[in-house]
Amino acid sequence: MNEAPGRWFPVMRLEELVPRHVAQTELWGQEIALWRADDGGVNAWENRCPHRGVRLSIGQNTGSELRCRYHGWRFASGDGRCTHIPADPLRPPPAFLHATVYYVAVQDGFVWVALSGPDRPPPSQAGGLAWLTLRSTPVEAGAERVRAVLMDATYARPHDAFTLVAEVEQDGAKARLTLMLQPMGPARTVIHAAVAPPPAPADRLTVLRQHAARLARIRDKAEAP
Amino acid sequence: MAAGGRGPWVAGLDKAMTDIIPAAAAAAAAAVTDRIALDAWYAVAAVDELRPGAARIVTLLGARLAVTRGAGGEIVVEIEAGDGVLPVRLRFGYVWTTLGAPAADVFAIPEYDETDRRNLNGGSVGVRTSAPRVVENFLDMGHLPIVHTDYLGVEARAEIAPYRVEVTTEPDQILATRCRIFQPMASLAATQGFEVDYTFRVPHPYCAVLYKSSAIDPTRNDVIAIFVQPVDEEHSVAHMLVSGLDRTHSNQAIRAFQQFIFGQDRPILENQIPARLPLDPRAEIPIRIDATSSAYRRWLRQKGVRYGVLA
């Protein structure tokens, strides 16, 4: 599997990207700092301050800027431009100083990232229908292996190289389970998943447990030597 | 070493005092070809932490060494691969050794010999990064108000005024002078904040010395030095020296202060990527007040240092 330039990958459930936090993830071996501004804007940046290489994920999310932990440089939500350097506070930072910004979008309850220029926004996997996002499952195995195990274990149909769709039993009825792979690195993959239709509120916990158990079995199988 | 498991490698191994040795380190030792790194002197252990009769195993440039203090106080450094005895110098409270053939002795810190100074080891801390990243952090003024807030700087006065940096050849070193910063608690002896004058000196690719106004006598300086032992290219032990005028606080308290400050730097150092210091000026963008750091990277590049850096 190659890096599929221009392709969007899910990296986190939107609900897990909590306010004033900086999360860390990885895509094709590239570390990413993920954070959400108070205005709802989501940022996916190279996890490295352009000044001295410190991980931005140990910095502070001020609500509109990300502040590097080492020298307090501030980078604006959106374009990643450096707005303030405490050691040189009176001089506006040069325009070329900015965090390395990746393409980011919010779709179907997930944050999606593209490392290089996508030609259109991420297509909706939910197809406009309501679905319930499940807890994402990290697996210590490459995407190719995870995909093979998923197809084997759930009779999933490949939708594309990184997306599979399976018909599953959900509380006595049929449901559509969508599985989306995030290749973190050569031997690490996250399975992001969602199910449609969403279960009735009273059944929610039972259904979540069924799916969690299913994904845990898949993880164990993919990680088995 | 050859079969037999003689002496320090087995019998006297003091596990509690053994470095964490990366699995790949031994293999890396054979691969070190950087003449500058090989021919330098390195502090590898504090003299007063060596227990008589016990060996301490340390790793230097990927090579395992045993540092032994005999019953009579004599100190011997042996290398596992090659089965030989290495040169030893005792300086600034530390045992120094080398894997190569240094052209000169360990650099001097003349203040160390002033009779009214308190000289003590400020602790040895393992850090998961390259030696040059540790040295650069030690030379960096800009982080003091941000990382050591309310001790070595305050956020409201984070501006760093221009200072002077020069590189000399006799001796071969970098010197940064006229550095000034307001510090609320410049040392354990400080009872109030004051404008501190700093001088930084880099006499060795992996060691640096700073001189800062003493809280006790404004006409004199406290001297703090960092001697970094490269365990391998991405793991280091930072040995600290404090040579100050504080006569009231205990060694333990002064050392605790030093370690508290270094404890604030460590999570930064371990989160710098890449761990090796990039010497290409385009790899990481400096600003004007990073003059010392820029000079340090240039100096390493001009010397041809390759260990712990990215060319």
Boltz contact constraints between the chains, C-beta under 6 A:
constraints:
  - contact:
      token1: [A, 48]
      token2: [B, 273]
      max_distance: 6.0
  - contact:
      token1: [A, 50]
      token2: [B, 285]
      max_distance: 6.0
  - contact:
      token1: [A, 51]
      token2: [B, 285]
      max_distance: 6.0
  - contact:
      token1: [A, 52]
      token2: [B, 284]
      max_distance: 6.0
  - contact:
      token1: [A, 53]
      token2: [B, 272]
      max_distance: 6.0
  - contact:
      token1: [A, 53]
      token2: [B, 273]
      max_distance: 6.0
  - contact:
      token1: [A, 53]
      token2: [B, 284]
      max_distance: 6.0
  - contact:
      token1: [A, 54]
      token2: [B, 268]
      max_distance: 6.0
  - contact:
      token1: [A, 54]
      token2: [B, 271]
      max_distance: 6.0
  - contact:
      token1: [A, 54]
      token2: [B, 272]
      max_distance: 6.0
  - contact:
      token1: [A, 55]
      token2: [B, 271]
      max_distance: 6.0
  - contact:
      token1: [A, 58]
      token2: [B, 271]
      max_distance: 6.0
  - contact:
      token1: [A, 70]
      token2: [B, 143]
      max_distance: 6.0
  - contact:
      token1: [A, 70]
      token2: [B, 268]
      max_distance: 6.0
  - contact:
      token1: [A, 71]
      token2: [B, 142]
      max_distance: 6.0
  - contact:
      token1: [A, 71]
      token2: [B, 143]
      max_distance: 6.0
  - contact:
      token1: [A, 71]
      token2: [B, 146]
      max_distance: 6.0
  - contact:
      token1: [A, 72]
      token2: [B, 146]
      max_distance: 6.0
  - contact:
      token1: [A, 86]
      token2: [B, 158]
      max_distance: 6.0
  - contact:
      token1: [A, 87]
      token2: [B, 142]
      max_distance: 6.0
  - contact:
      token1: [A, 87]
      token2: [B, 158]
      max_distance: 6.0
  - contact:
      token1: [A, 87]
      token2: [B, 160]
      max_distance: 6.0
  - contact:
      token1: [A, 87]
      token2: [B, 289]
      max_distance: 6.0
  - contact:
      token1: [A, 88]
      token2: [B, 287]
      max_distance: 6.0
  - contact:
      token1: [A, 89]
      token2: [B, 159]
      max_distance: 6.0
